[in-house]
Amino acid sequence: MASATVDDVHDVLNVSSADVPDAKVLKMLKRAEVTLELELSKEIDYQNCTDAEKEFITVLAAIHAICYLTGGSAVGLNFSVGDQNVSALSKAPPLDVLQSELERILANLKQPSIRSV
């Protein structure tokens, strides 16, 4: 099983704990976990999840971190980031790339899977 971590979120955005404090990122990971639980109608633990769930939670938490850095807002899967230019995000991937990745992962997670017992 995989675990979404604070370092994973920082790595996605190429920022440090000085830019987005660990305590804030932990809250973002928990919010992302709850969002995924609501989307999939099942219990998920971001510290013990599948690789795909980890990736979704990490990317969604990263989007929340971008909103934190720019003064934007994020609720569930809806995001708003103004035209502010924040130097901490100079190496971060564009928001639309992260959102596309998030939607792709969620679509795959929602597909029914056939498993043998």
C-alpha positions in Angstrom: 0.0 0.0 0.0 1.0 3.6 -0.6 1.0 6.7 1.5 0.5 10.3 0.5 3.0 12.5 2.3 3.8 16.2 2.9 7.0 15.7 0.9 5.1 14.3 -2.0 3.0 17.5 -2.2 6.1 19.7 -1.8 7.8 17.7 -4.6 4.9 18.1 -7.0 5.1 21.9 -6.7 8.9 22.2 -6.1 8.3 24.2 -2.9 9.5 23.7 0.6 8.1 23.6 4.1 9.0 27.3 4.4 6.7 28.0 1.5 3.8 25.8 2.6 4.1 24.6 6.3 3.8 20.9 6.9 0.8 21.4 9.2 -1.1 23.1 6.4 -0.2 20.4 3.9 -1.4 17.7 6.4 -4.8 19.4 6.5 -4.8 19.6 2.7 -4.0 15.8 2.5 -6.9 15.1 4.8 -9.3 17.4 2.8 -8.2 15.6 -0.4 -8.8 12.2 1.3 -12.3 13.3 2.2 -13.0 14.6 -1.3 -11.9 11.3 -2.8 -14.0 9.3 -0.2 -17.1 11.3 -1.3 -16.3 10.9 -5.0 -15.9 7.1 -4.6 -18.3 6.5 -1.8 -15.8 4.4 0.2 -13.4 4.9 3.1 -9.9 5.8 2.2 -6.8 6.4 4.4 -4.3 8.7 2.7 -1.6 7.0 4.8 -2.5 3.5 3.6 -4.1 3.6 0.1 -3.6 2.4 -3.4 -1.0 4.0 -5.7 -3.8 5.6 -7.7 -5.6 7.0 -4.6 -2.2 8.3 -3.4 -1.7 10.1 -6.6 -5.1 11.7 -6.6 -4.8 12.8 -3.0 -1.3 14.2 -3.6 -2.3 16.1 -6.8 -5.5 17.5 -5.1 -3.5 18.6 -2.0 -1.0 20.2 -4.4 -3.8 22.2 -6.0 -4.9 23.3 -2.6 -1.3 24.3 -1.8 -1.3 26.5 -5.0 -4.4 28.1 -3.8 -2.8 28.7 -0.4 0.3 30.3 -2.0 -1.7 32.6 -4.4 -4.5 33.5 -2.1 -7.0 31.6 -4.3 -9.6 29.2 -3.0 -10.4 25.5 -3.3 -13.5 23.6 -2.4 -13.8 20.0 -3.3 -12.9 19.8 -7.0 -13.5 23.5 -7.7 -10.5 25.9 -7.8 -10.1 29.6 -8.1 -6.7 31.2 -8.5 -6.2 34.9 -9.4 -3.7 36.4 -11.7 -1.1 36.8 -9.0 2.5 35.8 -9.7 4.1 34.1 -6.7 7.8 33.4 -6.9 7.5 30.2 -4.9 5.5 28.7 -7.8 7.9 29.6 -10.5 8.8 25.9 -10.9 5.4 24.5 -10.2 3.4 22.8 -13.0 0.5 24.8 -14.4 -2.8 24.5 -12.5 -4.6 23.3 -15.6 -2.1 20.4 -16.0 -2.7 19.4 -12.4 -6.4 19.6 -12.8 -6.3 17.5 -16.0 -4.2 14.9 -14.2 -6.7 14.9 -11.3 -9.7 14.4 -13.6 -7.9 11.5 -15.4 -7.0 9.7 -12.2 -10.6 10.1 -10.8 -12.1 8.8 -14.0 -9.9 5.7 -13.7 -10.7 5.2 -10.0 -14.4 5.4 -10.8 -14.3 2.7 -13.4 -15.6 -0.6 -12.2 -13.0 -3.3 -11.9 -13.3 -7.0 -12.1 -11.4 -8.8 -9.4 -11.1 -12.5 -8.7 -11.6 -13.9 -5.3 
